[in-house]
Amino acid sequence: MSGAGAWWCTGPSWAGNEPGLGWYCPERDARRRSALPAGKALAFAVTGERRCLGVRRGARWTACPYAAVIDGGSARDQCADCARLDRSRSVAADTMADDPRTYGVYLAYFGPGLLKVGITAAERGAARLVEQGAVAYAWLGHGPLMAARRAEALLGSALDVRDRFGKAEKRAARVALPPVPERVAALSALHAAARGLAGWPEALEPAAFAWTDHTDVFGLARIPAGAGEIPAPAAGGEVVGDVVAAVGGDLYVRGVVASGVGDVGAKGVVGAVGEVGDVGVAEVFVVDMRLLSGWVLRSATGGVTTAGVVVRAPKGESGEEQGSLF
């Protein structure tokens, strides 16, 4: 357990088009954010145990009463009890049907064949699209929550449009993207097909087709094919390097990695680096910032990345200013 006054990482925190990491200090009930623009230097070590961060609702944060230790490889930063409480009043879990806010229905493009439908509170603008790492998107309509939900379900049943994609699919697609006009054409065709469906919710005001592309926001052109990844942070692992790009919760870093050998072919792993040993060459690897949530990060003591970095086989102190880590 980390000492009193420690700042716990809360995962990715986008401010407009600027990526970053969020932090929370339970003893002070204080929050802060570290910006992570391209070129920013990183040098942090993962310490202690990964702990449940409790329940966040708006500006209110209720710490986990059990200070529960959670799985380092899970995208969820809550224990089962806190997750259950969280979902008791949640739009995503359909337990908040009385939400009076206006919702937007969107179409998001992640790559060829990867188009999804989703909803987000209109007051959040496009924040949800940036957080998901949508390469491009278009609004389909706006209206009450339940009308937005019906439209989302309609596209799923009538057009077989999915409402989610895994991070492995997104990562693979974003390094083999077609030109922007092809992305726009795919969004436009789906938008037209959706608007032509019978059963469109009357309370949902349709939006004319207009698209936004995030190539420059994310720095997609700087992401190389075959980038490594850190599957799950673990205590003692250090990450040292410079930010290359950020897409949703994924942070791409270029740094020198301590070399080692992985199990060839295991779960698609064709090589692994990260064992403490000989120093390897500088390379780009991706850190899932969602998996940093619940950890206390300290300044790195070495000059190379020692966290386990794998390459997948291609398809076909307390109170310390967190800015000092980066």
N, C-alpha and C positions, 0 to 999 in steps of 0.2 A: 504494500500500500504506500502510495506516495505521501510525502509530508503535507502538513497543513499549509494552506495558502497556495497549493499547486494549481497551475493552469492546465486544464484538461482540453485537449483538442476536440472540437465539435464537428470537424469535417469540412467539406467544401463550402465556401461562402462567396458567392458572386455579388459584386456591387456594380450593377449595370453590366457593362461588358468587361469588367476587370475581375479575374479569378483571384481567389484567396483562401485562407483557412480561418475558421472561427475558433474562439477560445472561451472557456468559462471557468471561473473560480468560485466554487460553491460557498466557501467561507466568506467571501466578500459579496457574493451575489453580483459579480461583475462580469462583463463581457468585453471582448475586444476582437480585432480582426487584423490579420497580416495579409497584405497584398502580395500577389505572386505574378507579376508581369513577366513577359519573356525577357530573358537575360538576368533575372534575379538569381543571386547565389543562395544555395541551400546548404545547410550543414547541421543536421539534427540526428539525435539518437533516440530510439524508442526505449522507454524505461518502465519498470514496475509491471503491473498487470493491466489488462484492458478492462475497464469498469463501465457498467451501465450508467448512462447519463441522465436517466429519469425521464420525465415527461415535460415536453415543451408545448405550450399553448399560447400563441401570440407572444407577448412580452413576458409572460409568466413562465418560470422554470421551477419545477418541483423535483428536487434531487431524489434519486433512488434511495428508499429507506434501508435497503439491504447492502448498499455499495457492492452490488453483485458483480462477480467476475464473469465476463462474456467471451464468446468465441472470437478469436482474433481474425478468423477468415470470413466472418459473416458481415454482410452489408448492413444489417440491423444493429444499431448501437444501444439496444435496450434488452433487459432481461424479460422473461416471459410475463411476469406480473406487470411490469411497467408497460409492455407492449399491449397487454390486455386492457389496461386502463386507457391507454392512448386511443385504441380502436373503439372504445365505448362512445367516443364523441369525435367521429372522423368522417370526412367526406369520402375518402378512399374506401372506407369500410361500409359505406352506405348507412351510417348510424347518425347522420346529421341532416336528415331530409328537410328540416325546418330552416335551413340556412337561407336568409333573405337576400343574400348578395347575388349580383349578376355574374353568370359564368360564360366563358367563351369555349366553344368547341373548336379544336384545331386539328389540322392534318400536319404531321411531322415526317420529314424525309431524313433517313439515316444512311441510305445507300440504295443501290439497285435492288428492287424487290422489298425493301425495308421501309414501308410507309405505314404509319400508325395513326389512330385517332385517339384523342384524349380531351380532357376538360381541365380548365383552370379558372380560378376566380379572376374576373375581368380586372379587378383592382391591381393584380400582380403584373399585368401587361404580359410581356414575353419572357419573364423571369423563368417560368417553368420550362420553356423550350431551351433556354440556355443551360439550365441545370441538368436537363436530360441529355445534352449534347446533340440536339437536333441540328443537322447540317443545314436544312432549310425548312420553312414552314409556311402555312397559309391558314387564315381564319376561315371557318365554315359558317359560324353563326354565334349569336349571343342571346342569352335569355335566362330564365330561372333555372335553378339547379336541376330539378327533375326533368325539365324539357331538354336540358343539355345531356343528361344521362340517357334519355330515350333516344336522342340522335346518335349518341355514341354506340348504344346497343343496336340500333338500326343498321349502321355501317358494318358492324361486326357480323350480323346475321345475313344481311342481304348482299354484301360485297366481300365478306370474309376479310375485313380489315382488322388487323390485330390491335390490341391496346397496350402492348409492351414488347420489348426486345431485350435480350440479355446483353451484357457488356461485351462478351466475346464476339457476338454478331456485329455490334456497333464498331468495335475496334478494327475488325477485319475489313469492314465496308469502307471506313473513312480513309484508308490508304489506297483505295482503288476506285475512286469516285469518277463518274463521267463528267463532262463539261457542264457548267451551270445551266445552259439552255436545256439539256436533257433532264436535269433535276426539276427544273421549272415545268417542263412538259409533263412529267410524271405527276407532279402535284396538281397541275391544271386538269389533267384527265380525271383524276380521282375526285377533285372538287366538283367537276361537272356531273360525274356519275352519281355522286352523293346528293346533289341538288335535284337530280331527276328521279329520285326514289319516291315511291308512294309511301305515305305514312309519316311525312316530315312533321315534327311537332309544331303546332300552330303558334305556340308561345315563343318559339325560337326564331328570332329575326335573322334571316340569312345575310351573309356578308359577301360582297362582290369579291371575285378572285384577285388577290394581291399577295405577292410572295416576298419573303426576306431570306437571304442566304447568309450563313455565318462563317464563310471561308476565312475572312480577315479577322473576325472576332476571336475565333479559336486558333488561328495560325495553322490551318490545315496543311498549307504548302510546306511547312517546316517539319512535318511528321514523316519520318522515313518508314518504308515497309520493313518488316522484320524487327521492329523494336522489341526489346525485352520487357519483362514485367516482374513486379514484386507481388506474388500471389497473396501473401498474408504477412503483414509486419509482425515481428516478434521481438521480445525484450532483448536488448543488446545489439540489435541491428542498427547500422548507421547509414544514412543517405546523404551523399555529398555530391554536389554538381550545380549546374545552372539550368534554370527553367527554359525549355524550348517552346512549349505550347501547352494549352490547357483546353480540354473539351469536356464540358459537363463536370463530372467528378474525377476525370482522368487528368493527371499532371504528368507531362512528358519532360524528362530530365536528361541532360547529357553530363556524364561524369565517368571517372575512372573507377572500374569495379574490380574488387579483389577476385582473382580467378579461382576456378574450381571445375569439377566435372560432374555433370548430372547424369541421370538414368536415361539413356537414349531410348526414345519411343514411349516412355511412360506418360500416359495421358497426353500424348502429343508433344511432350518435351523433347526437343532435339539437342539441347545443350543447356547447361546451367552454370552461372557464375555467382559468386557471393560467398564462397567459403574463404575463411581467412587464410591467405597463402600468398602466392605470387600476385603481383599487381598486373591487371590486364590493361587493355587499351580503352580509351574513352569510347563510350557508346551511349545510345539513347535507350532509355527504359521508361516504362510508365508506372506511376504510383497511383493506386486507387485511393483518393483522398477520403472516401467514405470509410475505408478501413482504418484510417488514422483516428477516427472519432472514438473517444473513450480512452485514448492513451495520453500519458504525459510525455512530452517530447523535451529533451534537453539538448544543449549544444553538443555537436559531435566532437570527439577527441582525436579522430584520425583524419586523414586527407583523402580517403577513398570510400566507396560504398561497400559495406560488408553485409547489408541485408541481402537475402537470397533473391537473385534475379534469374529468371528462366526465359528461354527463348522458345516459343511455341512453333510447332511445325506449321508452315503456311498451308491453307486450303487451296487445292488445285494448284534553473533552480527555483524555490517558492517565491512567487511574486515577481519573478524575473520578467522583463519585457520580452514578449515572444518574438518581436521583430529581430532580436539578436540571433535567432536561429537561422535567419534567412539572408 
